[in-house]
Amino acid sequence: MDITPRTKQIIINLLSVKHPLTDNELAEALGVSKRTILREADYVSSALADYNLELVRRKGEGSSIEGSEEDKKAILDAISTSREMVVTDKERRRNYLKIELLRNREPQKLFYYSNKFGVSEATISNDLDAIEEWAKEFHLELVKKPGYGIMLSASEKNYRVAMQRFVTESMRLENNPNLGDNIYSLLNEGILAEVGNALDDMDEPYLKNITNDAYIGLLVHLAVAVERIQQGKFVTEESYDASLDKGYDIAKKIAEALEKAFDIRIPEAEVNNILLHIRGSKFKYSNATKFEQVMQAEELLSIVEGMIDSIDEDYASEIKYEDDFITGLIVHLETALYRMKNDLPISNPLLSQIKKEYPSVYEDCKKAAGVIYERTGLMPNESEIGYLCMHFGAAKEKIQSRKRKKRTVNIGVICASGFGVAQLMMAKLRNHFANDDIVLKAYGVDEITEHIISRTDFFISIIELNDFGTDYLMVNPMITPKDILQISTKIDEYSSLPLRKADTDFTRQLDDINNIIIRLKGIIRKYHHKKISPLTSFEETVSILSEDITESPKAAAILSSEIMAREQVMSQVFPEIGIALLHARSRAVKECEVVTASCENQQVIQGEGLENIKAVICMVVPLDEHRKENSEMLGRISSAIIEDEHFLSDIQNGKEDEIRNRLQEILKGYFSEHLNEL
């Protein structure tokens, strides 16, 4: 029988672990509802029956697949041979469709795309109509002929521009993580890496001064150009002599570096394309930026002053004294004018958001754009006006923030567990908002109580929280520039509001303290260090530590499979610091526990998967109602391993007493801070 993509996902998840999975765990893994999992059960059973396998569902334990290992391997092999997907989200599917059209230069039938995406031909036809405007923006013709098929037709230059723009915007914004590796399928990763090495070897100061986005854009531009040149496909448009243009020597040096790296010849028209790209790149600026770094500084300064005079008089009088704003706008304006003069395409993915949330600033910037047209004859399009708005808006926000009285803003960061993704998000948020007076706390979705809500200003979540009746922002786990803008606005809003009055029920506080004391004492009391053989493999080490931590063979098997499954998702071995940091939240344990392991006489482990590792630390917590506190405690220990060289050395050398003393210090600090927060 044909197996649907969703059924395949369920089967893969069930076969990836050695213990049953509950419907809730499957629903969370697939990003669907529990009801959907229940509906799929019959389809899963039917699919398994064709391979002599059985879906076993036990109340209180979950679902598992039973049968021979050979039959399990057979169905996994069958599943892996098919790449079709169900893409019900309209925007996501249309992005996939753009990728396929850019990748396939040969015509394909409607059925090819409808089968690939698991939707009807009528739906694909509507999608093609919807993306036709996107194609026209890049002067691409979307050819749709009955009996012939569907494909994109374009000049070599326009095809490259479309591919570069699509890839760089997707990489930069990460606004659809589901695209994943599909974006990179448009690029030859070997060429991309070699181009990066060639640019690094040049040690060119100019490349260090363009923004990260601009550098990524240049990298993609060059990778696409090299691959097309290797295929014998050149840009044939007439090109003027640009040898006297500013930046030509840099473009020529880049071309020569690529010729040497790839043993190709880059014609002058391609050199001029590189020049156009680097001249249109956005430039970094700071307090140290000098006007000499940009062209025609005096003329640009005059245009900027005219732009400021065109906006609200009170606002203009204050913004004139913002030196960072003036310098940044001059640097931005030079490359913007170059883009406009040479008709280089640019998009602003935040444009609609800017118009909606900052309408008055956008209207001011339309007036400022009129000044640019009066002085240069070049009229900024909406995307360029949007970027001007970001400069003016940031300056206005900075002025207004100085006038407001601030307070600490308490923010909750939520993912399904409060442990993995939430900790990653918190690290990024701390980096972005290092200068803001905020307190970040990670929570699992099942930890959100009235008490937590009462002491939190707003939440940042990757999960919808409509049922909780609280203020929250839905964000991408990777925290995109759009997310940063929204979070910054929300922080500013709450920093000016009175502090929430938290629940101060004394009995509840005593219960919290008692629970924490029990968990802390358990970690310290049960901590010990084990000695293992230098030839012990990663899998053997996991098994040894799982047996040591748990109370029964069955529990040990569950914990071992959970740690191994986590290793398949993200490696827990860190050669750069010489340790393996194993951790899991497991039903196999009832208490938090920390165990370390190393070899006798400070030998280095050489077993498979642990080559050159000096020590292993295993931290596990139970699946109970104290997920947040457990995650915070283990997070403190993990941070100390990275930040404290003496602690790391004691673990590597197996100094059990010193390790236990340091654990007591870490947990004592956590306990003191927690008391202050109650």
N, C-alpha and C positions, 0 to 999 in steps of 0.2 A: 504493500500500500504506500501511497504518497504520505510523507511525514511533513506536517506543517512546520514552519520555522519556530513557532512558539513551543510546540511539542518537542522539537529538537533541543531547545534551550533547557527545558525541564529535564530531559534525559541526561544531557551533559552535566547539569548541576548535580543530579542524583548520583551519577557515576564518578564524580570528581572527589567524593568524600567516602569514608568507610563507615559512616554511621547514618541513621535516618535523618531526614530533613523535614521539619514541620511545614505546613502550608504557609505560615507567616514567613518563615525563612526563605522559602522559594519565592514568595511574592515580592519580598524585599530584594532578592537577588535579581529578579527579572524586571523590577520596576512596575509591577501590575498589582491588582487587588487580589485578596485571598479568594474572592468569589471566582475570579478568572482561573486560578489554579484548580479549584474544585471542578469547574467546567471542563478543564483540559484532561482530568484524570482518566476518563473513558478513552480519549484519543491516545493517551500515553500507553494505557494497557493494551489497546489494539496494535499499536506500533511495536510494542515489546513482544507480543505474542508471535509475530512473524519471525522473531529471532530466538524463540524458545526461552524467553525471559518473562518474568512476572513482576508486576508492580504490587508491592506489599504495603498496606497502610495500617498502622497500628495506633489505636487511640492512645494519646498521651506521649507517644514517641515520634511519630511522623511517618514519612514514606521512604521506601528503599526499593532497590531493584535486585531481585534474586535470580540466580542462574549461574552458568559456568563462566569462567573468565574469557574463554574463547568466544562465547556468544556476545558477551559485553564488548569485547574488542571489535567483533564483526559489526555491531550496530554503530559503534563510534566511528569506524572506518567509513561506513555508508553515509553517516551524517556529514563527515568532514569533506566528502567529495562534492557536496552541493553548497553553493555560496549564496543562494537566494535569501532574501530577507523580507520581513513584513515591515513596511514603513507607512504607518497610518498618519503620522504627523506631517501635515502638508508642506511646511517650510523645510523641514528636514529632508523629505523626499525630493523636493525640487532642488535642493543643494546637491543631493546624490546625483540627480539627473544631469545637472551642470557638469559634475565631475565626469560622468560617463560620456557626455557629448564632447568634452574637451579631450578625453583620453582616446575615444574611438574616432579616427579620421575616416573610417569607412561607414557607409550607410547601414543602419539597423532597422528592422521592422518594429512596429508598435508592440507586437507580441513579445519581442525580446525584453523590452523595458517593463511591460506589465508583469511578465513572469519573474523577472529579477526582483521587483519591488513588492510582489504579492498583491497587486491591485488590478483593477480592470483596465482594458485598453482605453475606455472612455475617460477614465481618471488621468491616464498618462497624456491623452490628447489635450485635456484641460490644462495639465501642468505645462505642456509645451507652449500653449498659448500664453500662459502666465509668464514664462521666462523669455518670451520673445523680446520684451522691452530691454531686458538685461543684455541680450545678444546685440540688439541695435546700438546700445550704448558703446559697444566696442567695435562697431561696424562689422559685425558678424551676421551672415545670412543663415537663418534656420531653414534648411531645405526640407520640405515635407512633400514627397511625391508618391502617390499610390503606385504600388508595384516596384518602387525604387527603394524607398526607406527614408530614414531621417538622419541628417548629419549637419554639422556646421561647416559653412563655406566662408573662407576669409583669406585675406592676404597674409603672408608670413608675419609681417609686423603686427597686424591686428590680432592674429591668433596668439602671438607671444604676450602681447599686452593683456589680453583677456586672461590667459593662464596665470601670469604673474600676479595680477590684481586679485584674482580669486584665491590663490594660494596664500599670498601674504596677508590678506585681510582675515582669512580663516585662521591662520597661524597666530596672528597678533591678538585677535579678539577672543579666540577660544569660546565663542558664544554658542557653539554647538559641539560639545565634546563627543557626541555620538558619531560625528563624522570620522573621528579617530584617524587611523592610518590611511583611510581612503583619500584624504587630502594629499598625503605624501606619495600616493600611487601616481600622481601626476608628475612626480619628479623622479629622476634617477638618483637614489640616495648615495651611490658611490661617487657620482659626479658632484653632488652637493657637498659631500665631505671634502673632496679634493679641492674644490673651489675655495672652501673655507680655509683649508691649509695654505693655499696659495696666497690668500689675502693676509693671513696671519704672518706668513714669512716675509711679506713686503714691509711690515712695520711702518705703514704710511700714516703720518699724524692726522691727515684729513679724515681717514676712515675712523679714527678714534673720536673724532669730534662730531660725527653725525649721530643721530639718535639711534637707539636700538631697533626701532621699527624700520628706520631708513636702511640700516645695515642689513636687516633680514630681507628687505625688499631688494637690495642690491645683490645679495647672495642668491636669491631666487632668480632674479633677472639673468645673472651670469650663468647659473646652472642650466637654465632653459636655453640660453644662447649657445652654450658649448654643445649641448646635446643636439640641437638643431643643426649646428655647423658640422658636427660629426656625421650627421645623416645627409649632408650635402644640401641643406636648406638654408639659404642666405636671405637677408633682407635686401631687396633689389631696388627700393625706392631711391630716387636721386638724393645725394647728400652734398651739402656745401662744404667748403674747406673750413674746418673748425680748428685748425692748428694754432690759431692765435687766440682762441677763446680761453678765458680763465678756467683752469681745471683740465685742459686738454692733456697736459703732461701727466696728470694723475691717471686719466683714462687710458693713455698710451702705456703707462707702466703696468696697469692692470691687465691690458690686452697682452703685453709681452710676457707677463707672469703666467697667464693662462696658456699662451702658445707653448711655453716651455713645459708646463705641467702636463698638457694633453697632447703635445706634438701635433698641433693644428696650426693653420694660418688664419688669422682674424683680419678680414678686409677692413678698409677705412670706414665703410658705412657702418660696420659693427662697432668700431671705435667711437664713432660719433654717437651711436645709440647709448654706449656706456657713459659718454660725457653728458648727454641729456639726462640720464638717470641720476648721476651724482650731483649735477647742478640743481636738479629739482628735489634733492633730498632735504628733509628737515634737519636743522642743525641744533646741537646742544647749546645751551647757554647757561651762564651762572654769573655770580658777582664778578668773576674774573674775566668774563668775556669782554673783548675790546672791539671797538667799532672798526678798527683796522682789519678785523677778520672778515668783514663783509664788504661788498662792493658799494661804492657811492654812498658812504655812510651819511654824509651831510644831506644829500638829496632825500635819502630814506627817512632821516630824522625829521626833515621838513614835512614829509607826507604823514608821518606818525603824529606830529603836532597838529596838523590839519584835521586828521581823523579824530583826535581827542576834542578839538574845538567844536566838532560837529555834533557832539552828543550833549546830554543834559549838563547844564552849566555848573550846578553844584557838584555833580559827580566828576566833571572834567577838572575842576579846581583842585580836587584831592588826588586824582589819579596821575596828574603831572609830576607828582613828587615820588611816585613809585618807580625807583630806578630799575629794579628787576623787571618790571613790566615793560618799561621803555626799551631796555636792551633786548629782551626776549622778542618783542614785537618787531624790532628792526631786523633781527636775525631771521625771524619767520617771514617777514615781508620780502626779503631778497629772494628766497627760494620760491615764494608764492608768485611773485612777478615773473620769475623765469618760467614757471609752469604755465602761467597764463599766456606768456609770449609765444611759447613753443607748443601750445595746445596739448600739454601733457595731462593725461587723465588723473583725477584724484577723487576719492570718495570719502565721505565722513559718516561712518556707521552710527555716530551719536546724533546725527542731524535732527531726526524727528524728536528725540528726547530733549535736545537743546531747545527746539522751538516750543515744545510743550511746557518745559519747566522754567525756562528763562526767556519768556516772550519779550519783556521790555529790553533786556540786553541785546536780544537778536535784532529788534527794531533799531536800536542804537547802531548796531554794527552794519545794518543795511545803509544807514546814513554815512557811516565811515567808509563803506565800500564805494559810495558815490564820490568821495574825495579821491580815492585811488583812480577812479575812471577819469575824473577831471584832470588829474595831474599826469596820467600815463596813457590814457586811451584804452586801458585794459579793464574790463569789467569782471570782478570776481563772481563766480557762480555760487549757488547755494552752499555747496560743500566748503568752498573757501571762506564764505561768510561765517559758516559754522565754526571753523577753526579760529577766525578772528574773535568770535563770541567766546570761545574758551579762554582766550587771553584776557579779554576785557572782563569776562565774568569772574575769572580767578582774582583779578586785581580788585574788583568791586567787593568780592567776598572777603578778601584780606582786610580791606578798609573797614567793612562792617563788623568783622569779628573782633577787631581791636576795640570797638566801642561797646561790645557786650560783655557783661559779667559772666564768667564761665564757672562750671562745676564739673566734677567727675561724672562721666557717663558710664553706666553699667550695661554691658552688652552680653547677651547669651548667644553662643554659637552652637547650632544644632545640626546633627546628622542622625542617622538611624541608631547608632550606638553611642555616640558621644566620645568615641575613643580614636578611631583611625582618621577618617576624613576631617572631623572637627578639629583635631590637633593640627593637621596640615593647614586648614583654613586659618586657624589662630596664628600660626607662624607667619603666614602671608599678611594677615591683618596687622600684626605687631610691627612688621617691617614697613607697611604702607603708612601706618598711623603712629609711628614712633614718637612724634612730637605732640600728639594729642593726649589730653588727660582722660584716659578711658581705662576701664577694667573689663577684661574678657574672661568669660567662663564657658567651658564646653559642657554640653548636655546631650544625652540620648533623648529621643522623642518621648520615650515612656517615663522620663524623669521630670517632665514639666508639670509642676503642681502649682496650686494657688500661692503657696509660699514663695516659690521660685519666681513666679510672675510678679509678685508684689515687690520684689527686690531688684527687678530687672527693668531697665528703661525700654529697650526693644531687643528683638531677636534677629539674628542673621541665620537663615536656614536654607538647606537644599530640599526641604520637605514642606509641603503645604501645612499651615497651622491655623486654618480658618476656624476649626472647631474649638480653639483655645481662647478666642476672643481677645487676643493680645496684638500689639503692634509688632510687625515683623517685615523683613525684606527677604524675598526669594532670590537667591543668588546662584551663580555657577560655582561648583566646588573649586575651580581654579581661580576664582575672584578676578573677573574681567575689569577693564578700565571703566565700563559702564557701571559695574557693581561698586567700584571705588567711589565714583561720583555720587551715587545714591547714598552710600554709607556715610560719606563725608557730610552730605547735606543733613542726614538724619542725626549725626553726632552734634552738628552745630545747633540743630533745632532743640535737642534735649539738654545741651549744655547751658541753655538760657532758661530752662524751666525749673521750678522748685523740685527738690529731691523727693522721690516717692517715700511714703511712710511704710516701712517694712513691718511684717508680722513679728512681734516680739514675745510670743507665747513662751513663758519660761519652761513649762513642762516639755514642750517640743524641743527647746534648746538642750535641755538635759538629756533627752533621748538621743539627739544627734551626737552629743559629746560622748555618751556612753558607747554608741555604735562605733564611733571612730577609734576610741581607746581599745576596744576589743580587736578591731582589725589591725591596728598598729602593733599591739602586743603579739598578735598571731604571727605577723611577718617577722618580727625580731626573734621570737621564741623558736620558730620553725626554720629560720635561715640556717643553712650549712653549706659547706664546700665539698664537692666530690672530686675524686681523682679518676681520670680516664686514660685509656691507652693512646699514644700518639697516632696510631693507625685507625682510630675510631672514625667512621664516616659520619656525615651529617645525619643521615637517617638513623644510624645506630645510636648516635648521641641523643637524638630526640626520643627514641624509644627508652633509653636508659633513664633519662631525666623524667619522662612521663611515668615510668614505673615507680621511680623514687617519690614523686610528688603525690600520686594517687593512692587509693586504698584497695583497689581490686584490679585484676587483669583487664576486665571490661572497661573500667574507667580509664586505665592507662592507654588502651587501644583507641578510645574516643579522643583523648587529649592528644595523643601522637598524631592521629589523622588530621585533627584541626590545625596543629602547628605545621604539618606538612602541606596542607591545603593553602595555608597562608603564605608559605614559601613559594608556591606556584604563582601567586598573585604578585608578591613583592618580596625580594630577597631580604632575609634577616641577617645576612652575613656581611660584615663590614671590614674588608681587608685593610683599608686605610688606617683603622685604629686597632686592628688585630683582634677583634672580638666578633662573636655571633650573638645577637640580641634576640632571643626567642621570646615571644609573648603571645598570649591568647586569652580570650574570655570564654570560659568553658563550663558546660554542665557537669564535667567530670570532677570538678573540685568544689568544696564547700567553703573554703577560706582563701584569702589572698596568700600567695606564697612566692618567695624568691629563693632560688638555688643557683649557685655558681659552680663551674667545673673547669679544671685545667689538668695538665699532665704533671707527673712527678718531675722534680728537678728543673722546673721551668722550661721543659721541652716544648717545641712548637708542634701543634697538631698537623698531621699530613694526610689524614683520611679524606676520602672523596667528598667534595663539597665544603671541606673545612681547611683546605690547603693554606699553610702559613698563618693559621689563626692561633692565638695564644690562649684564649679562654672563651667560655660560653656562659652567658647569664640567661636564665630562664625565669620569666615573671608571668604568673597566671592569676586570674581573678575569677570568681564565680559569676554565674548568670543570676544576679539577685537585684534587689531594688536599690542597691548602693553603687550603681554603675559609675556615676559621676565621681564620687569620692574615691572609688577604687582606681579609676583612670587617672585622677589627679595625683594620687600617691605614687603610682608606678611612673607617671610622667615626670615627677620630681627625681626619681631614681635614674631614669633614662637620661635626663638633662645633666645630672651630676656626673654620669659616666663620661659624657662628652666634654664637659666643662672643667672637671677636676682631674688633672693628670695623675695625682697621687692615688686617688680612688681607682682610676683605670689601672694603674700599675699594681695596686694591691690585688685586684681581681685577676690580672694576668699572672701574677706570681702566687696565687692561691693562699693569700694571708687571711685566713678565716676570721681571726679575732679583729684585725684592723678593718676588714670589710663590715663586720657586724657593728663595730663602733661607728663607722661612717654612716651606715644605714640608720642607726639611732639618731645621729645628728640631723640627717636629712628629714626623717619623719617627725622629729621634734620641731623642726622649723615649720613643716607643713601644719602640725597640730596647733602651734602658736598662732599662725596666720588664720587658721580656720576659726579659732576662738574669737579673734578680733572681728571676724565677719558676722558672727552670730548676733 
